[in-house]
Amino acid sequence: MPQYASLQDDIVALRPVMQAFAHRFTRSDADAEDLAQETIMKALSHLDHFTPGTNLKSWMFTILRNHYCSQYKRSKRCRPASDLSSFEIPVPSDQDWPLRLKDVSDAIDRLPQQLRQALMLVVAGRSYMDAAKECGCEIGTIKSRVARARMALMLALDEVSFSEAATR
């Protein structure tokens, strides 16, 4: 492990940066601290997975994000039992995805053509500038269309209420 001594020091030195990044996910100082600590522990225990010459901070950010996403998915699958002596009971979620995908697809199909086109170009990874050129409009128009398309989808999928949408 002597060859990893400098790398270990660099990882530990990134703790404040990791904690600040974790706070974006958790919105809680205590949870951000825990998430940053878990990230550091995972990084230190998997030093052999780091490729020398690559960006250490990016590697750490990826570990943090993946760990957070795993925790989030786990918390959605598991409901705490009402009785403290019981274990958590996993709730399978796989069967809802095909139905949810159909709902999203149908909602996208119901969007006006201009909104649907702008949204699909941006979702496919095109830049706003490229999407604007393809649609023959200004970049601000594309941004507006994408924002309106997203709001229409959230309303159609009951992600927000009409009163919430009006305040956005």
C-alpha positions in Angstrom: 0.0 0.0 0.0 2.9 2.5 0.2 2.4 3.3 -3.5 -1.1 4.6 -2.6 0.0 6.9 0.3 -0.1 10.1 -1.8 -3.4 9.1 -3.4 -4.9 8.4 0.0 -3.8 11.9 1.2 -5.3 13.4 -2.0 -8.6 11.6 -1.4 -8.9 12.7 2.2 -8.0 16.3 1.2 -11.1 16.3 -1.1 -13.4 15.8 1.8 -14.7 19.5 1.9 -15.3 19.4 -1.9 -17.2 16.1 -1.6 -19.2 17.4 1.3 -20.3 20.5 -0.6 -21.2 18.3 -3.6 -23.1 15.9 -1.4 -25.1 18.8 0.1 -26.6 19.4 -3.4 -28.2 16.0 -3.2 -29.1 15.7 0.5 -29.9 19.3 1.5 -28.9 18.4 5.0 -25.5 19.1 6.6 -25.5 15.8 8.5 -26.5 13.7 5.6 -24.0 15.4 3.3 -21.3 14.7 5.9 -22.3 11.1 6.0 -22.4 10.8 2.2 -19.0 12.4 1.8 -17.6 10.1 4.5 -19.1 7.0 2.7 -17.6 8.2 -0.5 -14.1 8.6 1.0 -14.4 5.1 2.6 -15.4 3.6 -0.7 -12.6 5.4 -2.6 -10.0 4.3 -0.1 -11.2 0.7 -0.1 -11.1 0.6 -3.9 -7.9 2.4 -4.7 -7.0 -0.3 -7.2 -9.9 0.8 -9.4 -8.5 4.3 -9.8 -6.6 4.9 -13.1 -3.5 7.0 -12.5 -3.4 10.0 -14.7 -7.2 10.5 -14.7 -9.1 13.1 -12.7 -9.3 12.0 -9.1 -12.0 14.5 -8.3 -14.2 13.3 -11.1 -13.7 9.7 -10.0 -14.8 10.7 -6.4 -17.8 12.6 -7.7 -18.9 9.5 -9.6 -18.6 7.4 -6.5 -20.6 9.9 -4.5 -23.3 10.2 -7.1 -23.6 6.4 -7.6 -23.7 5.8 -3.9 -26.4 8.4 -3.4 -28.5 7.0 -6.3 -28.2 3.5 -4.8 -29.3 4.7 -1.4 -32.2 6.7 -2.9 -33.4 3.7 -5.0 -33.1 1.4 -1.9 -35.1 3.9 0.2 -37.9 3.9 -2.4 -38.0 0.1 -2.5 -38.0 -0.4 1.3 -40.7 0.8 3.6 -40.0 0.9 7.3 -42.3 -1.5 9.1 -44.7 0.0 11.6 -43.3 -2.1 14.4 -39.6 -1.4 15.3 -38.9 -5.1 15.9 -39.7 -6.0 12.3 -37.4 -5.8 9.4 -37.9 -3.6 6.4 -39.9 -5.3 3.6 -38.6 -4.8 0.1 -41.3 -3.6 -2.3 -40.6 -4.7 -5.9 -40.9 -1.8 -8.4 -40.0 -3.4 -11.7 -43.6 -4.1 -12.8 -44.5 -0.4 -12.8 -41.8 0.7 -15.2 -43.5 -0.5 -18.4 -46.7 1.2 -17.5 -44.9 4.4 -16.5 -43.0 4.3 -19.8 -46.2 4.0 -21.7 -47.7 7.0 -19.8 -44.6 9.1 -20.6 -44.6 8.0 -24.3 -48.3 8.9 -24.6 -47.9 12.2 -22.9 -45.0 13.1 -25.3 -47.2 12.1 -28.3 -49.9 14.5 -27.1 -47.5 17.5 -27.0 -47.8 20.0 -29.8 -45.4 19.3 -32.6 -43.1 22.2 -32.0 -42.8 21.4 -28.3 -42.3 17.7 -29.0 -39.6 18.4 -31.6 -37.7 20.8 -29.4 -37.8 18.4 -26.4 -36.8 15.3 -28.4 -33.8 17.1 -29.9 -32.5 18.2 -26.6 -33.3 14.9 -24.9 -31.3 13.2 -27.7 -28.3 15.2 -26.7 -28.4 18.0 -29.2 -27.3 21.4 -27.9 -29.8 24.2 -27.7 -27.9 25.9 -30.5 -28.1 22.9 -32.8 -31.8 22.3 -32.0 -32.5 26.0 -32.7 -30.8 25.7 -36.1 -32.7 22.6 -37.0 -36.0 24.1 -36.0 -35.2 27.4 -37.7 -35.7 29.6 -34.7 -33.7 31.4 -32.0 -32.0 29.6 -29.1 -34.3 31.4 -26.6 -37.3 30.0 -28.4 -35.9 26.5 -28.2 -35.3 26.9 -24.5 -38.8 28.2 -24.0 -40.3 25.3 -26.0 -38.3 22.7 -24.0 -39.4 24.3 -20.7 -43.0 24.4 -21.7 -42.8 20.8 -22.9 -41.3 19.7 -19.6 -44.0 21.5 -17.7 -46.8 20.0 -19.9 -45.3 16.5 -19.3 -45.2 17.1 -15.5 -48.8 18.2 -15.5 -49.9 15.3 -17.7 -48.0 12.8 -15.5 -49.4 14.3 -12.3 -45.8 15.3 -11.2 -47.0 18.8 -10.3 -50.4 20.4 -9.7 -51.8 23.2 -11.8 -51.3 25.6 -8.9 -47.6 24.5 -8.6 -47.2 24.9 -12.3 -48.5 28.5 -12.2 -45.9 29.5 -9.7 -43.0 28.1 -11.7 
